[in-house]
């Protein structure tokens, strides 16, 4: 099947070459079809105009083996009134097929054959497809055509049931066509075709089927088939080119056509496209029952259990031009069972058998069980009934088909050479010749292209240029929209309270993009740096410190804090303060005190010597939260100075109250310091120590107590004494401190700002983000953009003799006939899986790749036409795959497992598009 639009000056030559090849195939099949057909061959018989067959036959000079010629005669010898009586009371069509040994008629060399239009031929399905393709290519050679589109030629195929019996005395076959066996419309058409009373009617059998009826009783097939009443044999024909609709095939019809489970729906009393086909019985090719069914190629695939991913990829591939041609032909001659990289030809055979079933006339939805078993055998990752990726299956299948059909039986050793300053054209041709020396198959012919890869060493600037083949292109999805993110910025100098900032960053950006946007929003100083952390349950669960990390790692419901730290003391350890307070738990009428974490952890970068440094640093961080209350300030003095006399206490209280009234911040250095109880601890090192909440509660009601702890703030280590040095911790660059607050302490500070931490993005109940939209050309630009290699893809520089993070640039060098484009919607990392729902605006009729090809003189055309789409709906964990396929004229069809329905062209562009299939269009 040639699906390319060929309009160039070479069109006549190409079409003539294809027709010459097709004609040879037709002659070979004519010679083969003289042999009887067994049931296992699974062949259908077509009744076609002999002139239509002879035109393709005459294109080759090869000698054609004789078919079986039959002269058609009426079974009613009487005329007049008796003839009228039979026509009224006998509703069946009856005639005889008598063998004729005229050699000029047997091989169709008589000059009058096919002139009257009353000469017919019986051929097998492969023969019918070959002649159908020959006629299509003949049209391509004379006018602008869309190529061989079998769906357009199937509009005149319908089934016809014939009952036959052998008349051995006259070496004839008695044929009867009954209304009981056929639909009203099919019977009406049969009356016109087999009207033996008008002109002479002749029939040639090139299928070999009628010979079965003359075999002797030793033939096993005849014995099995003679179970019909009165020795009748039932023959099913597929009639092509012999109905009224053949003259109006170019007419446009409006309306929606649906094919579900092999049936076609009627609209306004008419069968859309006028197409019929056959459902065989299980016993024989010659037996079965007819029903209205879908057009050729419009056959669904049954879902075997989460196999929609496989069905979607297969439907796109079995509708690929050239691939269909190849597998409907004699592809098994090229199977390479000895290829160690192949699969013994089993994948190619399973795929070919499945394709033939899907393109068989009148086929009902196919259950691809055999193909699934072969797939699971050679690719265990696809075994079972889990959902998989259609693109991953497609990549495996294309590679497997290539190796199974590789024409190279013994692969030569080829050493890859670097460019060494040679012209790119010379190097590219060398690489391509080396590739073809080891790889030569239909997949290489149709689907493989070549790109140029340029690597530059960041140290010595050494340049390496290589040319590699590709079977498909995986394009990233650059987003044209931004992502709104809200973070809380916390100063570490005790200047102000935490403040939320909302910034816009590229949706698919990196962490460095967030740093830049937030630094600008909060007016970060040149001597400051931001430290980002994720907060959960009042604890820091991770620091975001890698600039190249993707922002997709941050979810909308995460809570992020950015600490402003000074740059000049980056070598100092990071001190992290986590807070706890006592709350009363009421259980069965009893009140029990319990410690609970609260607020945002506070952070400082400072060299810590003893507990006094811990206390001063923490109190400084709490300065913005101190309440300016005169009574509470006085109470803080009176509570702590119980050993002084009342007069001094009143004086100090009044002075402190006056100072607090004048300046709330000035009281922090006097009143707050005395609230810390000095304790002498002899704990030699940091060790976990269980402290009961009740003991702490009764021990002191007004003190802040400091403990060494772990990263999560759960384990309490040794208590930090004010005058004692802080002991070593497991993490020398980080000091985690747990601060226990008393109830009165909470009253002296406004801790509410510490507890108000917004999410990264808070969407309302009815809030819906606008859908992102990006052009397919933008995806190509992102794919071809120069970028540094990741740390996991280091390149070994032959000059520096070491691995380095080189910069890489890709350029398309030569493009294939079939261009498969994979849109990278799925992203995976160690934290989460994500799917990009961006709408990609892709061309349907004119994908122009001329701006993205580096070698301009390599091909005459860089324009492509869309013919298939693999879609994915839903999320990462599940979802559903379907396929959109262009099938004849301007019609698109939606293949949803076994359900096939017509879809308008303006609905095929969706955000579910996952893999795009384009075929090259030749320039005029």
ChimeraX attribute file (.defattr): number of C-alpha atoms within 10 A of each C-alpha:
attribute: neighborCount
match mode: 1-to-1
recipient: residues
	/A:1	25
	/A:2	21
	/A:3	23
	/A:4	20
	/A:5	21
	/A:6	24
	/A:7	19
	/A:8	15
	/A:9	11
	/A:10	13
	/A:11	20
	/A:12	18
	/A:13	11
	/A:14	16
	/A:15	21
	/A:16	17
	/A:17	13
	/A:18	17
	/A:19	24
	/A:20	16
	/A:21	13
	/A:22	22
	/A:23	23
	/A:24	18
	/A:25	20
	/A:26	25
	/A:27	22
	/A:28	16
	/A:29	20
	/A:30	23
	/A:31	17
	/A:32	15
	/A:33	22
	/A:34	19
	/A:35	15
	/A:36	15
	/A:37	20
	/A:38	14
	/A:39	12
	/A:40	8
	/A:41	8
	/A:42	14
	/A:43	19
	/A:44	23
	/A:45	25
	/A:46	25
	/A:47	25
	/A:48	23
	/A:49	20
	/A:50	21
	/A:51	19
	/A:52	17
	/A:53	22
	/A:54	16
	/A:55	15
	/A:56	23
	/A:57	23
	/A:58	14
	/A:59	16
	/A:60	18
	/A:61	10
	/A:62	12
	/A:63	13
	/A:64	18
	/A:65	17
	/A:66	19
	/A:67	24
	/A:68	23
	/A:69	24
	/A:70	23
	/A:71	16
	/A:72	22
	/A:73	20
	/A:74	17
	/A:75	15
	/A:76	11
	/A:77	8
	/A:78	11
	/A:79	10
	/A:80	7
	/A:81	9
	/A:82	12
	/A:83	12
	/A:84	12
	/A:85	11
	/A:86	14
	/A:87	12
	/A:88	9
	/A:89	8
	/A:90	11
	/A:91	12
	/A:92	15
	/A:93	20
	/A:94	21
	/A:95	20
	/A:96	21
	/A:97	24
	/A:98	18
	/A:99	18
	/A:100	14
	/A:101	10
	/A:102	11
	/A:103	14
	/A:104	13
	/A:105	21
	/A:106	21
	/A:107	17
	/A:108	21
	/A:109	13
	/A:110	12
	/A:111	9
	/A:112	10
	/A:113	18
	/A:114	19
	/A:115	10
	/A:116	11
	/A:117	17
	/A:118	20
	/A:119	19
	/A:120	22
	/A:121	24
	/A:122	29
	/A:123	27
	/A:124	23
	/A:125	18
	/A:126	20
	/A:127	24
	/A:128	20
	/A:129	17
	/A:130	22
	/A:131	23
	/A:132	20
	/A:133	24
	/A:134	28
	/A:135	17
	/A:136	22
	/A:137	26
	/A:138	19
	/A:139	16
	/A:140	23
	/A:141	20
	/A:142	12
	/A:143	12
	/A:144	14
	/A:145	18
	/A:146	19
	/A:147	21
	/A:148	25
	/A:149	21
	/A:150	19
	/A:151	18
	/A:152	17
	/A:153	20
	/A:154	24
	/A:155	23
	/A:156	24
	/A:157	28
	/A:158	28
	/A:159	27
	/A:160	25
	/A:161	26
	/A:162	21
	/A:163	19
	/A:164	22
	/A:165	19
	/A:166	19
	/A:167	14
	/A:168	9
	/A:169	6
	/A:170	10
	/A:171	12
	/A:172	19
	/A:173	22
	/A:174	20
	/A:175	23
	/A:176	18
	/A:177	21
	/A:178	19
	/A:179	15
	/A:180	11
	/A:181	16
	/A:182	19
	/A:183	16
	/A:184	11
	/A:185	10
	/A:186	18
	/A:187	21
	/A:188	13
	/A:189	16
	/A:190	20
	/A:191	13
	/A:192	12
	/A:193	15
	/A:194	21
	/A:195	18
	/A:196	20
	/A:197	9
	/A:198	9
	/A:199	11
	/A:200	15
	/A:201	20
	/A:202	23
	/A:203	25
	/A:204	24
	/A:205	24
	/A:206	29
	/A:207	29
	/A:208	22
	/A:209	23
	/A:210	18
	/A:211	14
	/A:212	15
	/A:213	18
	/A:214	17
	/A:215	13
	/A:216	10
	/A:217	9
	/A:218	8
	/A:219	12
	/A:220	10
	/A:221	16
	/A:222	16
	/A:223	11
	/A:224	11
	/A:225	17
	/A:226	15
	/A:227	11
	/A:228	11
	/A:229	7
	/A:230	8
	/A:231	13
	/A:232	18
	/A:233	21
	/A:234	22
	/A:235	20
	/A:236	24
	/A:237	22
	/A:238	24
	/A:239	23
	/A:240	19
	/A:241	18
	/A:242	20
	/A:243	19
	/A:244	10
	/A:245	16
	/A:246	16
	/A:247	11
	/A:248	11
	/A:249	15
	/A:250	11
	/A:251	8
	/A:252	8
	/A:253	8
	/A:254	8
	/A:255	10
	/A:256	13
	/A:257	19
	/A:258	20
	/A:259	23
	/A:260	19
	/A:261	19
	/A:262	25
	/A:263	18
	/A:264	22
	/A:265	16
	/A:266	14
	/A:267	12
	/A:268	7
	/A:269	7
	/A:270	9
	/A:271	14
	/A:272	18
	/A:273	21
	/A:274	19
	/A:275	24
	/A:276	26
	/A:277	28
	/A:278	26
	/A:279	20
	/A:280	20
	/A:281	12
	/A:282	8
	/A:283	11
	/A:284	17
	/A:285	21
	/A:286	22
	/A:287	17
	/A:288	16
	/A:289	16
	/A:290	21
	/A:291	18
	/A:292	20
	/A:293	25
	/A:294	32
	/A:295	29
	/A:296	24
	/A:297	23
	/A:298	29
	/A:299	29
	/A:300	27
	/A:301	26
	/A:302	20
	/A:303	19
	/A:304	15
	/A:305	10
	/A:306	17
	/A:307	23
	/A:308	26
	/A:309	26
	/A:310	26
	/A:311	26
	/A:312	28
	/A:313	26
	/A:314	22
	/A:315	27
	/A:316	23
	/A:317	19
	/A:318	21
	/A:319	24
	/A:320	23
	/A:321	21
	/A:322	20
	/A:323	22
	/A:324	19
	/A:325	20
	/A:326	14
	/A:327	21
	/A:328	19
	/A:329	18
	/A:330	12
	/A:331	15
	/A:332	15
	/A:333	9
	/A:334	16
	/A:335	22
	/A:336	22
	/A:337	17
	/A:338	14
	/A:339	19
	/A:340	10
	/A:341	13
	/A:342	22
	/A:343	20
	/A:344	17
	/A:345	22
	/A:346	20
	/A:347	25
	/A:348	28
	/A:349	20
	/A:350	18
	/A:351	22
	/A:352	24
	/A:353	16
	/A:354	22
	/A:355	21
	/A:356	18
	/A:357	19
	/A:358	23
	/A:359	20
	/A:360	22
	/A:361	27
	/A:362	30
	/A:363	25
	/A:364	26
	/A:365	23
	/A:366	18
	/A:367	16
	/A:368	20
	/A:369	14
	/A:370	14
	/A:371	19
	/A:372	19
	/A:373	17
	/A:374	19
	/A:375	22
	/A:376	14
	/A:377	14
	/A:378	16
	/A:379	13
	/A:380	11
	/A:381	12
	/A:382	20
	/A:383	15
	/A:384	13
	/A:385	10
	/A:386	11
	/A:387	19
	/A:388	19
	/A:389	16
	/A:390	24
	/A:391	22
	/A:392	13
	/A:393	19
	/A:394	21
	/A:395	13
	/A:396	15
	/A:397	20
	/A:398	18
	/A:399	17
	/A:400	22
	/A:401	23
	/A:402	24
	/A:403	28
	/A:404	27
	/A:405	30
	/A:406	26
	/A:407	20
	/A:408	17
	/A:409	14
	/A:410	11
	/A:411	13
	/A:412	10
	/A:413	9
	/A:414	11
	/A:415	8
	/A:416	11
	/A:417	11
	/A:418	14
	/A:419	16
	/A:420	10
	/A:421	10
	/A:422	10
	/A:423	9
	/A:424	17
	/A:425	12
	/A:426	10
	/A:427	20
	/A:428	22
	/A:429	12
	/A:430	14
	/A:431	21
	/A:432	17
	/A:433	12
	/A:434	16
	/A:435	15
	/A:436	14
	/A:437	16
	/A:438	17
	/A:439	21
	/A:440	17
	/A:441	20
	/A:442	20
	/A:443	22
	/A:444	21
	/A:445	16
	/A:446	19
	/A:447	20
	/A:448	19
	/A:449	22
	/A:450	19
	/A:451	20
	/A:452	20
	/A:453	17
	/A:454	17
	/A:455	23
	/A:456	20
	/A:457	21
	/A:458	14
	/A:459	12
	/A:460	10
	/A:461	14
	/A:462	14
	/A:463	18
	/A:464	17
	/A:465	21
	/A:466	18
	/A:467	24
	/A:468	15
	/A:469	17
	/A:470	17
	/A:471	21
	/A:472	22
	/A:473	18
	/A:474	17
	/A:475	19
	/A:476	18
	/A:477	24
	/A:478	23
	/A:479	21
	/A:480	14
	/A:481	17
	/A:482	14
	/A:483	16
	/A:484	15
	/A:485	21
	/A:486	22
	/A:487	24
	/A:488	22
	/A:489	21
	/A:490	26
	/A:491	21
	/A:492	21
	/A:493	18
	/A:494	19
	/A:495	13
	/A:496	14
	/A:497	16
	/A:498	22
	/A:499	16
	/A:500	16
	/A:501	15
	/A:502	16
	/A:503	17
	/A:504	15
	/A:505	22
	/A:506	16
	/A:507	20
	/A:508	18
	/A:509	18
	/A:510	18
	/A:511	21
	/A:512	17
	/A:513	19
	/A:514	18
	/A:515	18
	/A:516	14
	/A:517	14
	/A:518	23
	/A:519	19
	/A:520	11
	/A:521	12
	/A:522	14
	/A:523	8
	/A:524	15
	/A:525	12
	/A:526	9
	/A:527	9
	/A:528	14
	/A:529	18
	/A:530	21
	/A:531	17
	/A:532	21
	/A:533	19
	/A:534	18
	/A:535	19
	/A:536	14
	/A:537	12
	/A:538	21
	/A:539	23
	/A:540	20
	/A:541	12
	/A:542	13
	/A:543	14
	/A:544	15
	/A:545	13
	/A:546	10
	/A:547	13
	/A:548	12
	/A:549	14
	/A:550	16
	/A:551	19
	/A:552	20
	/A:553	18
	/A:554	18
	/A:555	13
	/A:556	16
	/A:557	12
	/A:558	17
	/A:559	19
	/A:560	26
	/A:561	26
	/A:562	25
	/A:563	21
	/A:564	22
	/A:565	22
	/A:566	19
	/A:567	14
	/A:568	10
	/A:569	11
	/A:570	12
	/A:571	11
	/A:572	15
	/A:573	17
	/A:574	19
	/A:575	21
	/A:576	21
	/A:577	25
	/A:578	27
	/A:579	21
	/A:580	19
	/A:581	19
	/A:582	20
	/A:583	15
	/A:584	12
	/A:585	13
	/A:586	10
	/A:587	8
	/A:588	6
	/A:589	7
	/A:590	8
	/A:591	11
	/A:592	13
	/A:593	17
	/A:594	15
	/A:595	19
	/A:596	14
	/A:597	19
	/A:598	17
	/A:599	19
	/A:600	25
	/A:601	20
	/A:602	22
	/A:603	24
	/A:604	23
	/A:605	22
	/A:606	18
	/A:607	14
	/A:608	17
	/A:609	13
	/A:610	16
	/A:611	20
	/A:612	19
	/A:613	17
	/A:614	21
	/A:615	19
	/A:616	13
	/A:617	21
	/A:618	20
	/A:619	18
	/A:620	15
	/A:621	21
	/A:622	21
	/A:623	21
	/A:624	19
	/A:625	20
	/A:626	19
	/A:627	17
	/A:628	19
	/A:629	14
	/A:630	17
	/A:631	11
	/A:632	17
	/A:633	25
	/A:634	21
	/A:635	15
	/A:636	20
	/A:637	22
	/A:638	16
	/A:639	13
	/A:640	17
	/A:641	15
	/A:642	10
	/A:643	7
	/A:644	10
	/A:645	9
	/A:646	12
	/A:647	9
	/A:648	11
	/A:649	19
	/A:650	14
	/A:651	11
	/A:652	17
	/A:653	21
	/A:654	16
	/A:655	13
	/A:656	21
	/A:657	24
	/A:658	16
	/A:659	17
	/A:660	23
	/A:661	16
	/A:662	12
	/A:663	12
	/A:664	18
	/A:665	16
	/A:666	14
	/A:667	21
	/A:668	17
	/A:669	13
	/A:670	12
	/A:671	20
	/A:672	16
	/A:673	13
	/A:674	15
	/A:675	17
	/A:676	16
	/A:677	15
	/A:678	16
	/A:679	12
	/A:680	12
	/A:681	14
	/A:682	10
	/A:683	14
	/A:684	10
	/A:685	12
	/A:686	19
	/A:687	16
	/A:688	15
	/A:689	14
	/A:690	10
	/A:691	12
	/A:692	11
	/A:693	16
	/A:694	13
	/A:695	10
	/A:696	17
	/A:697	18
	/A:698	8
	/A:699	10
	/A:700	12
	/A:701	14
	/A:702	19
	/A:703	21
	/A:704	16
	/A:705	21
	/A:706	25
	/A:707	23
	/A:708	25
	/A:709	26
	/A:710	18
	/A:711	18
	/A:712	15
	/A:713	23
	/A:714	12
	/A:715	16
	/A:716	19
	/A:717	23
	/A:718	23
	/A:719	25
	/A:720	27
	/A:721	23
	/A:722	21
	/A:723	15
	/A:724	17
	/A:725	15
	/A:726	23
	/A:727	16
	/A:728	12
	/A:729	17
	/A:730	9
	/A:731	11
	/A:732	10
	/A:733	12
	/A:734	15
	/A:735	24
	/A:736	20
	/A:737	26
	/A:738	27
	/A:739	21
	/A:740	21
	/A:741	20
	/A:742	20
	/A:743	15
	/A:744	14
	/A:745	18
	/A:746	14
	/A:747	12
	/A:748	18
	/A:749	17
	/A:750	15
	/A:751	18
	/A:752	11
	/A:753	14
	/A:754	17
	/A:755	12
	/A:756	14
	/A:757	21
	/A:758	17
	/A:759	17
	/A:760	20
	/A:761	17
	/A:762	14
	/A:763	12
	/A:764	7
	/A:765	6
	/A:766	6
	/A:767	8
	/A:768	8
	/A:769	8
	/A:770	8
	/A:771	10
	/A:772	17
	/A:773	17
	/A:774	17
	/A:775	16
	/A:776	21
	/A:777	18
	/A:778	18
	/A:779	20
	/A:780	19
	/A:781	14
	/A:782	15
	/A:783	19
	/A:784	17
	/A:785	12
	/A:786	15
	/A:787	14
	/A:788	15
	/A:789	16
	/A:790	13
	/A:791	10
	/A:792	7
	/A:793	12
	/A:794	15
	/A:795	19
	/A:796	14
	/A:797	22
	/A:798	11
	/A:799	12
	/A:800	13
	/A:801	8
	/A:802	10
	/A:803	13
	/A:804	19
	/A:805	20
	/A:806	24
	/A:807	19
	/A:808	19
	/A:809	17
	/A:810	19
	/A:811	19
	/A:812	20
	/A:813	23
	/A:814	22
	/A:815	24
	/A:816	22
	/A:817	22
	/A:818	27
	/A:819	22
	/A:820	23
	/A:821	20
	/A:822	18
	/A:823	20
	/A:824	17
	/A:825	21
	/A:826	15
	/A:827	12
	/A:828	11
	/A:829	10
	/A:830	6
	/A:831	8
	/A:832	11
	/A:833	14
	/A:834	15
	/A:835	15
	/A:836	19
	/A:837	19
	/A:838	21
	/A:839	19
	/A:840	24
	/A:841	16
	/A:842	17
	/A:843	16
	/A:844	16
	/A:845	13
	/A:846	15
	/A:847	19
	/A:848	14
	/A:849	15
	/A:850	13
	/A:851	9
	/A:852	16
	/A:853	17
	/A:854	16
	/A:855	18
	/A:856	14
	/A:857	10
	/A:858	13
	/A:859	14
	/A:860	12
	/A:861	19
	/A:862	23
	/A:863	17
	/A:864	24
	/A:865	21
	/A:866	21
	/A:867	22
	/A:868	29
	/A:869	27
	/A:870	26
	/A:871	24
	/A:872	25
	/A:873	16
	/A:874	12
	/A:875	14
	/A:876	16
	/A:877	10
	/A:878	13
	/A:879	13
	/A:880	17
	/A:881	28
	/A:882	25
	/A:883	27
	/A:884	28
	/A:885	25
	/A:886	19
	/A:887	20
	/A:888	17
	/A:889	12
	/A:890	8
	/A:891	12
	/A:892	21
	/A:893	23
	/A:894	22
	/A:895	26
	/A:896	23
	/A:897	25
	/A:898	21
	/A:899	19
	/A:900	24
	/A:901	18
	/A:902	18
	/A:903	19
	/A:904	12
	/A:905	14
	/A:906	9
	/A:907	9
	/A:908	20
	/A:909	17
	/A:910	17
	/A:911	19
	/A:912	22
	/A:913	26
	/A:914	22
	/A:915	26
	/A:916	21
	/A:917	22
	/A:918	24
	/A:919	24
	/A:920	22
	/A:921	23
	/A:922	20
	/A:923	13
	/A:924	13
